[in-house]
């Protein structure tokens, strides 16, 4: 859970590509160790931890996309990345099983080890271009305005133009003009506004996950086994089906190029629907299954438009790895709190008290409505 913090600091200082290469090598090392039988438990724990680290690059990816893509493509590309990750999660076990049968025992995992290592080698960072204004801004070696003007004047005869680089550098410290205008209307300082916006967005994501975990995700397996008599393979099939449907939904969002506002509203509605489905009435097998599918789709569909709306409200150029790390860690914190409440929630199932679990999701939905309204005002002001 805490690895995104280290990866964010690494990416901010050294660049995103190096982080991606390191995570591929980490996955290769973890899968190689796990391919052996009868591992000592400390080695197993470390290997499993290494194999679990690559998903932590989500915040690094989000910051990179926010800084480099046009705003109207940010959510779309984020959805494509989410669907690609889901597709890999679905195909990985199937291919690994086939390879294990083909090559006997656990050699299938070693094939994936080689694949991860090759991907890492092809992703190794090349020598950085020190004239890149974004790199200069990151490392603190950018020129002053006077030096830049002087160099531009002396290089003009040679045909060099730094107009694009100067434009990128000038926006690196600028805020969203529409947001500034909105703050001025209400007498707010933009820095204060952006700080409270990060807190509000983080609380919103955490509340949604808290309700979903405490009412659906963490309760599904215990209820499916104890109340409905499900077997392990049936539970696994439901999880796979949920991931498959989520992959299709995100691909549809990519193809239709739906706006971030629409997708965020849909994802939040799915969160709330999944929670209310099991908390406001007695739980049946069908309701529990539907709530799990809706919750799985909501989790996958939520984060990309969520960060896109945030980037639009504070200004794309102000997005940093630190901000995206906070936003991506908020759902994980909600999951941990929701899982911690599982024993209490399980004891309250089918009682009026169980409805209290839905309160965080209701509050978060109200906050999302407010965010979307503010975002709409910013758009009307020229975002």
C-alpha positions in Angstrom: 0.0 0.0 0.0 2.9 2.4 0.8 5.0 1.5 -2.2 3.4 4.2 -4.4 4.9 6.9 -2.2 8.5 5.6 -2.9 7.7 5.1 -6.6 6.3 8.6 -6.9 9.4 10.2 -5.3 11.5 8.1 -7.7 9.6 9.1 -10.8 9.7 12.8 -9.8 13.5 12.7 -9.5 14.4 10.2 -12.2 11.6 9.9 -14.6 8.7 7.6 -15.2 10.4 5.3 -17.7 13.0 4.1 -15.2 10.2 3.3 -12.7 8.4 1.2 -15.3 11.6 -0.7 -16.2 12.3 -1.4 -12.5 8.8 -2.7 -11.9 9.1 -5.1 -14.8 12.3 -6.5 -13.4 10.7 -6.7 -10.0 7.8 -8.7 -11.4 10.3 -11.0 -13.2 12.2 -11.6 -10.0 9.1 -12.3 -8.0 7.6 -14.7 -10.5 10.9 -16.5 -10.9 11.2 -17.1 -7.2 7.6 -18.3 -6.9 8.1 -20.8 -9.7 10.0 -23.0 -7.3 8.3 -25.4 -5.0 8.7 -25.7 -1.2 10.0 -22.2 -0.7 10.8 -21.1 2.9 8.0 -18.8 4.1 10.2 -15.7 4.3 11.2 -16.1 0.7 7.6 -16.7 -0.3 6.5 -13.5 1.5 9.2 -11.4 -0.1 8.6 -12.9 -3.6 4.8 -12.3 -3.3 5.5 -8.7 -2.2 7.7 -8.1 -5.2 5.1 -9.6 -7.5 2.4 -7.3 -5.9 4.4 -4.1 -6.4 3.9 -3.3 -10.1 0.3 -2.2 -9.8 1.6 0.5 -7.5 2.8 2.4 -10.6 -0.8 3.5 -11.2 -0.2 6.9 -9.6 3.0 7.3 -11.7 1.1 6.5 -14.8 -1.7 8.9 -13.9 0.8 11.8 -13.3 2.6 11.1 -16.6 -0.6 11.0 -18.6 -1.9 14.2 -17.0 1.3 16.1 -17.8 1.7 14.9 -21.4 -1.8 14.3 -22.9 -4.4 16.8 -24.1 -7.1 17.2 -21.5 -9.8 15.7 -23.9 -7.7 12.5 -24.3 -6.7 12.0 -20.7 -9.7 10.0 -19.5 -9.9 8.0 -22.7 -6.3 6.8 -22.5 -6.7 6.1 -18.8 -9.6 3.8 -19.6 -7.5 2.0 -22.2 -4.7 1.5 -19.7 -7.3 0.1 -17.2 -8.8 -2.3 -19.7 -5.3 -3.5 -20.7 -4.4 -4.2 -17.1 -7.7 -6.2 -16.7 -7.1 -8.1 -19.9 -3.7 -9.1 -18.6 -5.1 -10.2 -15.3 -7.6 -12.4 -17.1 -5.3 -13.9 -19.7 -2.3 -14.4 -17.3 -3.7 -17.3 -15.3 -5.1 -19.0 -18.4 -1.8 -18.8 -20.3 0.2 -19.7 -17.2 -2.0 -22.8 -16.7 -1.5 -23.9 -20.3 2.2 -23.4 -20.1 2.5 -25.3 -16.9 0.7 -28.2 -18.5 2.8 -28.0 -21.6 6.2 -27.5 -20.0 5.4 -29.6 -16.9 5.3 -28.4 -13.3 6.0 -24.7 -12.8 8.0 -23.8 -16.0 5.1 -21.7 -17.2 5.9 -19.1 -14.6 9.5 -19.0 -15.7 8.3 -18.2 -19.3 6.6 -15.2 -17.8 9.7 -14.3 -16.0 11.6 -14.1 -19.3 8.8 -12.1 -20.8 8.9 -9.5 -17.9 12.7 -9.3 -18.1 12.6 -8.6 -21.9 9.9 -5.9 -21.4 12.1 -4.3 -18.7 15.2 -4.3 -21.0 13.3 -2.7 -23.8 12.0 -0.1 -21.3 15.4 0.9 -20.0 15.7 4.7 -20.0 17.8 6.3 -22.7 20.2 9.1 -22.1 18.1 12.1 -21.2 18.0 15.2 -23.3 19.2 17.9 -21.0 17.6 20.6 -23.2 14.1 19.3 -22.5 12.3 22.0 -20.6 10.3 19.5 -18.6 13.5 17.7 -17.4 15.1 21.0 -16.6 12.0 21.9 -14.5 12.1 18.6 -12.7 15.8 18.8 -11.9 15.9 22.5 -11.1 18.4 23.3 -13.9 16.0 25.4 -16.0 17.2 28.8 -17.2 16.1 32.2 -16.0 13.8 34.2 -18.3 16.7 36.6 -19.2 19.1 33.8 -20.0 16.4 32.0 -22.1 15.7 35.2 -24.1 19.4 35.8 -24.6 19.9 32.3 -25.9 16.9 32.5 -28.1 18.2 35.7 -29.6 21.6 34.3 -30.3 20.3 31.0 -31.7 17.7 32.6 -33.9 20.2 33.0 -36.7 20.9 29.3 -36.7 17.2 28.5 -37.1 16.6 27.3 -33.5 13.2 28.0 -32.0 12.4 27.5 -28.4 8.9 28.7 -28.6 7.4 25.3 -27.8 9.8 24.7 -24.9 9.2 28.1 -23.5 5.4 27.5 -23.7 5.7 24.3 -21.8 8.0 25.8 -19.2 5.8 28.9 -18.7 2.8 26.7 -18.0 4.6 24.5 -15.6 3.9 26.9 -12.7 0.6 28.2 -13.9 -2.8 27.5 -12.5 -6.1 26.8 -14.3 -7.3 30.3 -15.4 -10.9 29.3 -15.1 -10.4 28.0 -11.6 -8.6 31.2 -10.6 -11.5 33.2 -11.9 -13.9 31.1 -9.9 -11.8 31.5 -6.8 -11.7 35.3 -7.3 -15.5 35.3 -7.6 -15.9 33.7 -4.2 -12.9 35.5 -2.7 -10.7 32.4 -2.3 -7.0 32.0 -2.7 -6.2 29.4 -5.4 -3.5 27.7 -3.4 -6.0 27.2 -0.5 -8.6 26.1 -2.9 -6.3 23.5 -4.5 -5.2 22.2 -1.1 -8.7 21.6 0.2 -9.6 20.1 -3.2 -7.0 17.4 -2.8 -8.4 16.7 0.7 -12.0 16.6 -0.5 -11.2 14.3 -3.5 -9.2 12.0 -1.3 -12.0 11.8 1.3 -14.5 11.1 -1.4 -12.6 8.2 -2.9 -11.9 6.7 0.6 -15.6 6.9 1.6 -16.8 5.1 -1.5 -14.3 2.3 -1.0 -15.1 2.1 2.7 -18.8 1.5 2.1 -18.2 -0.9 -0.8 -15.7 -3.0 1.1 -17.7 -3.2 4.3 -21.0 -4.0 2.6 -20.0 -6.1 -0.5 -16.5 -6.9 -1.3 -15.2 -8.1 2.0 -18.5 -9.8 2.8 -19.1 -11.7 -0.5 -17.0 -14.7 0.2 -18.1 -15.3 3.8 -21.7 -14.9 2.9 -21.5 -17.0 -0.3 -19.9 -19.9 1.6 -21.8 -19.8 4.9 -25.2 -18.7 3.7 -25.5 -19.9 0.1 -23.1 -22.9 0.2 -20.8 -21.8 -2.7 -17.7 -23.7 -3.6 -14.3 -22.2 -4.3 -14.5 -22.6 -8.0 -17.8 -20.8 -8.1 -16.5 -17.9 -6.2 -13.4 -17.7 -8.5 -15.7 -17.8 -11.6 -17.7 -14.8 -10.3 -14.5 -12.8 -9.7 -13.3 -13.7 -13.3 -16.7 -12.8 -14.7 -16.6 -9.4 -12.9 -13.2 -8.6 -14.2 -14.2 -9.6 -17.7 -17.3 -7.4 -17.7 -15.2 -4.5 -16.3 -12.7 -4.9 -19.1 -15.5 -4.7 -21.7 -17.0 -1.6 -20.0 -13.7 0.2 -20.0 -13.1 -0.7 -23.6 -16.6 0.7 -24.4 -15.8 3.9 -22.6 -12.6 4.1 -24.7 -14.3 3.5 -28.0 -17.2 5.9 -27.3 -14.8 8.6 -25.9 -17.3 9.4 -23.2 -16.6 12.5 -21.2 -14.9 12.3 -17.8 -17.9 13.9 -16.1 -20.3 11.3 -17.5 -17.9 8.4 -16.5 -17.4 9.8 -13.0 -21.1 10.1 -12.5 -21.7 6.6 -13.8 -18.9 5.1 -11.6 -20.2 6.9 -8.5 -23.7 5.7 -9.2 -22.5 2.1 -9.5 -20.7 2.4 -6.2 -23.8 3.7 -4.5 -26.1 1.2 -6.2 -23.9 -1.8 -5.2 -24.0 -0.6 -1.5 -27.7 0.2 -1.3 -28.6 -3.0 -3.0 -27.4 -5.1 0.0 -27.9 -2.6 2.8 -31.5 -1.4 2.4 -33.1 -4.9 2.2 -32.4 -8.5 3.1 -29.5 -10.0 1.2 -30.3 -12.7 -1.4 -28.0 -14.7 -3.6 -28.9 -12.7 -6.7 -28.5 -9.3 -4.9 -25.1 -10.2 -3.5 -23.9 -11.4 -6.9 -25.2 -8.3 -8.7 -23.7 -6.0 -6.1 -20.3 -7.6 -6.5 -20.4 -7.2 -10.3 -21.5 -3.5 -10.0 -18.8 -2.8 -7.4 -16.1 -4.4 -9.5 -17.1 -2.3 -12.5 -17.2 0.9 -10.3 -13.7 0.3 -9.0 -12.2 -0.1 -12.4 -14.2 2.8 -14.1 -13.8 5.3 -11.3 -10.1 6.3 -11.0 -9.4 7.5 -14.5 -12.3 10.1 -14.8 -11.7 11.0 -11.1 -8.1 12.1 -11.7 -9.1 13.7 -15.0 -11.7 15.9 -13.3 -9.2 16.8 -10.6 -6.6 17.7 -13.2 -9.2 19.9 -15.0 -10.1 21.7 -11.8 -6.6 22.6 -10.6 -4.9 22.9 -14.0 -3.2 20.1 -15.8 0.2 21.7 -15.4 0.0 21.6 -11.6 -0.5 17.8 -11.5 2.5 16.1 -9.7 3.4 12.6 -8.8 2.7 13.5 -5.1 -0.9 14.6 -5.9 -1.7 11.5 -7.9 -0.2 9.3 -5.3 -2.4 10.8 -2.6 -5.5 10.4 -4.9 -4.6 6.8 -5.7 -3.8 5.9 -2.1 -7.2 7.2 -0.9 -9.2 4.2 -2.2 -6.6 1.8 -0.7 -7.0 3.5 2.7 -10.8 3.2 2.3 -10.4 -0.5 1.5 -8.3 -1.1 4.6 -10.9 0.6 6.8 -13.7 -1.2 5.2 -12.0 -4.5 5.6 -11.4 -3.7 9.3 -15.1 -3.2 9.8 -16.0 -6.5 8.2 -16.6 -8.4 11.5 -19.1 -5.7 12.7 -20.8 -5.5 9.3 -21.1 -9.3 9.0 -22.8 -9.4 12.4 -25.2 -6.6 11.3 -26.3 -8.2 8.0 -30.1 -8.1 7.5 -30.6 -5.7 10.4 -31.5 -2.0 10.3 -28.0 -1.2 11.6 -26.5 -2.6 8.4 -27.9 0.4 6.6 -25.4 2.7 8.4 -22.7 1.2 6.2 -24.2 3.1 3.2 -23.8 6.6 4.8 -20.1 7.1 3.6 -21.2 6.2 0.1 -24.1 8.7 0.2 -21.8 11.5 1.5 -19.3 10.7 -1.2 -22.0 10.8 -3.9 -23.0 14.3 -2.7 -19.4 15.4 -2.9 -19.0 14.1 -6.4 -22.1 16.0 -7.5 -20.6 19.2 -6.0 -17.3 18.5 -7.8 -19.0 18.0 -11.1 -21.0 21.2 -10.7 -17.9 23.2 -9.9 -16.2 21.6 -12.9 -19.1 22.6 -15.1 -18.9 26.2 -13.9 -15.1 26.2 -14.7 -15.8 24.8 -18.2 -18.4 27.6 -18.8 -15.7 30.1 -17.7 -13.3 28.9 -20.4 -11.6 25.7 -19.2 
